[in-house]
Amino acid sequence: MTNNRRRLTGRVIRNSMDKTVVVVVTSTKRHPLYKKVIRTTKKYMAHDESNAIPVGALVQIVESRPISKTKRWAVEAILEAPEAEA
């Protein structure tokens, strides 16, 4: 059976909630009439079971069953950890 759940890539901007991170996903599309490239951002609440993903990490989120009122995504993989500040 194929797994055709949607997957998105974005940055973690908040991790203050318990087992939840807020991921901002940026997408680009071309305006149909004026042909200008428009960049849009959208925030998703994603489930983080380990509670260990830091702010600034690049993550891949995957569609899942409804976990709460606003959570319908889960963190699948951490693609890039944030740089440590000196």
C-alpha positions as CSV (number, residue, x, y, z in Angstrom):
1,M,0.0,0.0,0.0
2,T,1.4,3.4,-0.9
3,N,1.8,6.2,1.5
4,N,0.4,9.3,-0.2
5,R,0.1,11.6,2.7
6,R,1.1,15.2,2.1
7,R,4.6,16.3,3.3
8,L,5.8,19.9,3.8
9,T,9.1,21.4,4.8
10,G,9.5,24.4,7.0
11,R,11.2,26.1,10.0
12,V,10.3,25.7,13.6
13,I,9.4,29.2,15.0
14,R,8.0,28.2,18.4
15,N,8.3,25.2,20.7
16,S,6.9,26.5,24.0
17,M,3.9,24.1,24.0
18,D,4.0,20.6,25.4
19,K,4.7,18.1,22.5
20,T,3.8,20.7,19.9
21,V,5.9,22.9,17.6
22,V,4.8,25.6,15.3
23,V,6.3,25.3,11.8
24,V,6.2,28.1,9.2
25,V,6.0,26.8,5.6
26,T,6.9,29.2,2.8
27,S,5.5,28.6,-0.7
28,T,5.8,30.5,-4.0
29,K,3.4,30.7,-6.8
30,R,3.0,32.9,-9.9
31,H,0.2,35.4,-10.2
32,P,-2.2,34.3,-13.0
33,L,-2.6,37.7,-14.6
34,Y,0.5,39.7,-13.7
35,K,3.0,36.8,-13.6
36,K,4.7,38.2,-10.5
37,V,6.1,35.6,-8.1
38,I,4.2,35.8,-4.8
39,R,5.6,34.3,-1.6
40,T,3.1,33.1,1.0
41,T,3.7,31.8,4.5
42,K,1.5,29.6,6.5
43,K,1.9,28.3,10.1
44,Y,1.1,24.7,11.0
45,M,1.0,23.1,14.5
46,A,2.8,19.8,14.4
47,H,3.1,17.0,16.9
48,D,6.6,16.5,18.4
49,E,6.5,13.4,20.7
50,S,10.1,13.8,21.9
51,N,9.7,17.5,22.9
52,A,13.3,18.0,21.7
53,I,13.1,20.0,18.5
54,P,14.7,23.5,18.9
55,V,13.6,26.8,17.4
56,G,15.2,27.4,14.0
57,A,15.4,23.7,13.0
58,L,14.3,22.8,9.4
59,V,11.8,19.9,9.7
60,Q,9.6,17.8,7.4
61,I,6.0,17.5,8.6
62,V,3.5,14.9,7.4
63,E,-0.3,14.8,7.4
64,S,-1.8,12.8,10.2
65,R,-5.0,12.1,11.9
66,P,-6.5,14.9,14.1
67,I,-4.5,15.0,17.3
68,S,-6.2,18.0,18.8
69,K,-8.4,20.9,17.8
70,T,-5.6,22.6,15.7
71,K,-3.0,19.8,15.2
72,R,-3.3,17.7,12.1
73,W,0.4,17.4,11.3
74,A,3.3,15.4,12.8
75,V,7.0,16.0,12.6
76,E,8.5,13.3,10.4
77,A,12.2,14.2,10.3
78,I,14.7,16.9,11.3
79,L,16.5,17.9,8.1
80,E,18.8,20.6,9.6
81,A,19.6,21.6,13.1
82,P,20.0,25.3,13.9
83,E,23.4,26.7,14.3
84,A,24.7,27.1,17.9
85,E,25.1,30.7,18.9
86,A,28.6,31.5,20.3
